[in-house]
Amino acid sequence: MENTKILSSRFGKIRPDSVEEFVAAGGYEGLKKAITMRPEEIIQEIKNAYLFGRGGAAYPTGVKWEQAYAIPLEKGPKYMICNADEGEPGTFKDRHIMAEDPLMLIEGMTIGAFIFEAKEGYIYCRGEYSGIQEILRSAIKNATEAGFLGENILGTGLNFNIKVVSGAGAYVCGENTALVESIEGKTGRPRRKPPYIKNAGLNMMPTVLNNVETYACIPWIVKEGGEKFLSLGTEFSGGTKLMCLSGNVVQRGVYEVPFGTTLRELIYDLGGGIADGKTLKFVHLGGSSGACFPEELLDTKICYNDLRKNGLSLGSGAVLVVDDSHCVVDYLKTVMEFFEDESCGKCTPCREGNRRMVEILEKLTSGRGTKEDLERLQRLARTMRNTSFCGLGQSAPVPVTTLLKHFANEFEAHVQGQCPSGKCSMSGVRR
C-alpha cells in the first residue's frame, strides 16, 4: 500500500514559513472559500466530514464547533487555542506539521477565527520544540505581512492574531484545562469540569481548543467538501490519519493513511515488518496511556468504531511495536515510571496509585512479587480509572489492565521467580 498524501502533501516541498510557496502549492484556498460562506455552512461541512479530534479524545469537531458557535458573543470574546504540546510518548506527528507545513495549521485556526469572530489565538507548543517554535513565529510574521493574519484579513474586517506560547515539559499540560491554566501563567493543573472550555476557557471566556492535526484538516475540508473528506476513510471515521510508527519495526516514521487501513498493513506493508528478524510480541497503541495487545488484533481497522469494538482507542495515533525479546513486566514498569514522574499530584488516586504500581512492578521484576501483588495492580487500576481527577490518572492504568489481560502467564511466571524473556535479574529474596 502507498502512503496517502493530503495533510503531508507539501512536506519537504516548500519552505515551511514561506507564504508565497504555500499559496503556490494550494495553500489558503480553504480560507479564501470560507470567507464566501456563512459560518453555519462551514460547520456543516466539518460535520459532514466526520472529523474527530486528532489529539486523543476523538470528540466530533463539527459538533464541538457547533456548540461553541451557539454561545452568544455577548458572553465575551472567543479565543482560538491550538494544543501543540505533543507530550505523549511515541507521538511526533504534530512536530512534522509544524516543522514542514505550519501555515496549514495557521490557516485552519484562521478559518475558525472567521467562524467565531475571534481576535486572539494561541499555539501552545511544548518547550522541547524550541526550534519549531521559531518556525511557527516566522510563519505567523510572514502570514501577517501578506495579509492572511492581523488586521482586516483579506478585506473581511476580521482581525486575528496568533501568539506562540511555550510549555515547560509538563505532560499534564496536554490536558486542555491544564494547558489553559498554563497559558494564563498559573501552575499547569487540570480544572474541575463543568464549566467546559467552550463556555469558560482562557480568561474564563468561551474558547475553541483543538489539536494541531485537527486544525490542519480544516482547510482541506472547506476547500474540497466534507463528503469528499469522509469518502477517503470509513463511514464512521472521515479522512486520513497521521500515524507515528516506532519501536522494533524496520521503517519507523510518520505515515499518513486513510481510515480503514489495518494495523497489520501499517506495520508490515508501510513499516517493513519487525526488525532484526524477530517476532511481534505486542503493540502499544495511542501512546503510553493506550492499550497493549498481541498480534491477534492486528487486522483491526484504523477506524474509531472498529477500534472501539475491540476495546481499543486510537489516542494520539502512536503505534509502538514491541518484539519478543522484551519482557512485558519490565516494559510496563518503565511506562508506569513515566506516569509516576508526570503526575501533577493534584489528586490522591493518580499521585499515589502510580507510585504504588511502580513499587509492585519493581517487586515483580526482582523476583519478590506475589499473587496478591497482581490482585493489587487490578484494584489500583480500577480505583484510578474511577476516581482520578483528570484523564491522566483515568487512562494511566490502561496498559496495566491490557497487559495483564493478554499476558497473564508472563506475570504469573514472575511471581514464580522466572522471567520468560530473561530481561529481569530476579535476584530478590523471595517472600
ChimeraX attribute file (.defattr): number of C-alpha atoms within 10 A of each C-alpha:
attribute: neighborCount
match mode: 1-to-1
recipient: residues
	/A:1	9
	/A:2	10
	/A:3	14
	/A:4	16
	/A:5	14
	/A:6	18
	/A:7	20
	/A:8	18
	/A:9	12
	/A:10	20
	/A:11	16
	/A:12	12
	/A:13	13
	/A:14	16
	/A:15	17
	/A:16	23
	/A:17	24
	/A:18	17
	/A:19	23
	/A:20	14
	/A:21	15
	/A:22	20
	/A:23	12
	/A:24	11
	/A:25	14
	/A:26	12
	/A:27	20
	/A:28	24
	/A:29	16
	/A:30	21
	/A:31	24
	/A:32	17
	/A:33	15
	/A:34	21
	/A:35	18
	/A:36	10
	/A:37	13
	/A:38	11
	/A:39	19
	/A:40	13
	/A:41	13
	/A:42	26
	/A:43	23
	/A:44	17
	/A:45	22
	/A:46	28
	/A:47	23
	/A:48	18
	/A:49	30
	/A:50	24
	/A:51	27
	/A:52	23
	/A:53	21
	/A:54	25
	/A:55	25
	/A:56	17
	/A:57	15
	/A:58	16
	/A:59	14
	/A:60	17
	/A:61	23
	/A:62	21
	/A:63	17
	/A:64	18
	/A:65	24
	/A:66	18
	/A:67	13
	/A:68	19
	/A:69	21
	/A:70	9
	/A:71	15
	/A:72	12
	/A:73	13
	/A:74	6
	/A:75	11
	/A:76	12
	/A:77	17
	/A:78	28
	/A:79	24
	/A:80	26
	/A:81	28
	/A:82	25
	/A:83	25
	/A:84	26
	/A:85	30
	/A:86	25
	/A:87	19
	/A:88	20
	/A:89	16
	/A:90	21
	/A:91	24
	/A:92	21
	/A:93	23
	/A:94	27
	/A:95	20
	/A:96	17
	/A:97	23
	/A:98	26
	/A:99	21
	/A:100	21
	/A:101	29
	/A:102	27
	/A:103	27
	/A:104	27
	/A:105	24
	/A:106	27
	/A:107	25
	/A:108	24
	/A:109	31
	/A:110	32
	/A:111	25
	/A:112	26
	/A:113	22
	/A:114	21
	/A:115	22
	/A:116	24
	/A:117	21
	/A:118	24
	/A:119	19
	/A:120	18
	/A:121	24
	/A:122	20
	/A:123	27
	/A:124	26
	/A:125	28
	/A:126	24
	/A:127	17
	/A:128	15
	/A:129	19
	/A:130	13
	/A:131	10
	/A:132	20
	/A:133	21
	/A:134	14
	/A:135	19
	/A:136	26
	/A:137	17
	/A:138	16
	/A:139	22
	/A:140	24
	/A:141	18
	/A:142	18
	/A:143	20
	/A:144	18
	/A:145	13
	/A:146	14
	/A:147	13
	/A:148	27
	/A:149	22
	/A:150	20
	/A:151	17
	/A:152	13
	/A:153	18
	/A:154	16
	/A:155	11
	/A:156	11
	/A:157	11
	/A:158	20
	/A:159	20
	/A:160	23
	/A:161	20
	/A:162	23
	/A:163	14
	/A:164	18
	/A:165	17
	/A:166	19
	/A:167	22
	/A:168	14
	/A:169	17
	/A:170	20
	/A:171	24
	/A:172	24
	/A:173	27
	/A:174	27
	/A:175	20
	/A:176	23
	/A:177	24
	/A:178	22
	/A:179	31
	/A:180	29
	/A:181	19
	/A:182	22
	/A:183	21
	/A:184	12
	/A:185	9
	/A:186	11
	/A:187	14
	/A:188	24
	/A:189	22
	/A:190	23
	/A:191	19
	/A:192	10
	/A:193	11
	/A:194	8
	/A:195	11
	/A:196	15
	/A:197	20
	/A:198	21
	/A:199	18
	/A:200	18
	/A:201	24
	/A:202	24
	/A:203	13
	/A:204	15
	/A:205	16
	/A:206	26
	/A:207	24
	/A:208	26
	/A:209	28
	/A:210	23
	/A:211	25
	/A:212	31
	/A:213	27
	/A:214	23
	/A:215	26
	/A:216	24
	/A:217	24
	/A:218	29
	/A:219	28
	/A:220	24
	/A:221	24
	/A:222	26
	/A:223	17
	/A:224	14
	/A:225	19
	/A:226	24
	/A:227	17
	/A:228	16
	/A:229	25
	/A:230	24
	/A:231	17
	/A:232	18
	/A:233	22
	/A:234	22
	/A:235	15
	/A:236	16
	/A:237	25
	/A:238	27
	/A:239	27
	/A:240	26
	/A:241	28
	/A:242	27
	/A:243	22
	/A:244	24
	/A:245	27
	/A:246	22
	/A:247	17
	/A:248	23
	/A:249	23
	/A:250	18
	/A:251	18
	/A:252	18
	/A:253	14
	/A:254	22
	/A:255	21
	/A:256	20
	/A:257	25
	/A:258	24
	/A:259	23
	/A:260	21
	/A:261	19
	/A:262	17
	/A:263	19
	/A:264	18
	/A:265	18
	/A:266	24
	/A:267	23
	/A:268	14
	/A:269	13
	/A:270	19
	/A:271	21
	/A:272	14
	/A:273	21
	/A:274	21
	/A:275	17
	/A:276	10
	/A:277	10
	/A:278	14
	/A:279	15
	/A:280	18
	/A:281	20
	/A:282	23
	/A:283	24
	/A:284	23
	/A:285	26
	/A:286	26
	/A:287	24
	/A:288	28
	/A:289	26
	/A:290	26
	/A:291	24
	/A:292	30
	/A:293	21
	/A:294	16
	/A:295	13
	/A:296	8
	/A:297	16
	/A:298	17
	/A:299	12
	/A:300	19
	/A:301	18
	/A:302	27
	/A:303	23
	/A:304	20
	/A:305	15
	/A:306	17
	/A:307	15
	/A:308	12
	/A:309	11
	/A:310	10
	/A:311	10
	/A:312	21
	/A:313	24
	/A:314	24
	/A:315	23
	/A:316	32
	/A:317	26
	/A:318	26
	/A:319	27
	/A:320	24
	/A:321	22
	/A:322	25
	/A:323	19
	/A:324	15
	/A:325	15
	/A:326	16
	/A:327	20
	/A:328	24
	/A:329	24
	/A:330	18
	/A:331	13
	/A:332	20
	/A:333	19
	/A:334	15
	/A:335	19
	/A:336	25
	/A:337	16
	/A:338	17
	/A:339	24
	/A:340	22
	/A:341	14
	/A:342	16
	/A:343	22
	/A:344	21
	/A:345	14
	/A:346	13
	/A:347	16
	/A:348	14
	/A:349	21
	/A:350	31
	/A:351	20
	/A:352	15
	/A:353	26
	/A:354	25
	/A:355	17
	/A:356	17
	/A:357	25
	/A:358	21
	/A:359	16
	/A:360	19
	/A:361	26
	/A:362	18
	/A:363	20
	/A:364	30
	/A:365	26
	/A:366	21
	/A:367	24
	/A:368	21
	/A:369	26
	/A:370	20
	/A:371	13
	/A:372	11
	/A:373	18
	/A:374	20
	/A:375	11
	/A:376	15
	/A:377	21
	/A:378	16
	/A:379	13
	/A:380	21
	/A:381	25
	/A:382	15
	/A:383	17
	/A:384	25
	/A:385	21
	/A:386	13
	/A:387	14
	/A:388	20
	/A:389	19
	/A:390	22
	/A:391	16
	/A:392	22
	/A:393	30
	/A:394	20
	/A:395	20
	/A:396	27
	/A:397	29
	/A:398	20
	/A:399	23
	/A:400	24
	/A:401	16
	/A:402	19
	/A:403	21
	/A:404	21
	/A:405	12
	/A:406	13
	/A:407	17
	/A:408	13
	/A:409	12
	/A:410	19
	/A:411	25
	/A:412	18
	/A:413	14
	/A:414	24
	/A:415	24
	/A:416	17
	/A:417	23
	/A:418	20
	/A:419	24
	/A:420	17
	/A:421	14
	/A:422	11
	/A:423	16
	/A:424	20
	/A:425	12
	/A:426	21
	/A:427	11
	/A:428	14
	/A:429	11
	/A:430	14
	/A:431	7
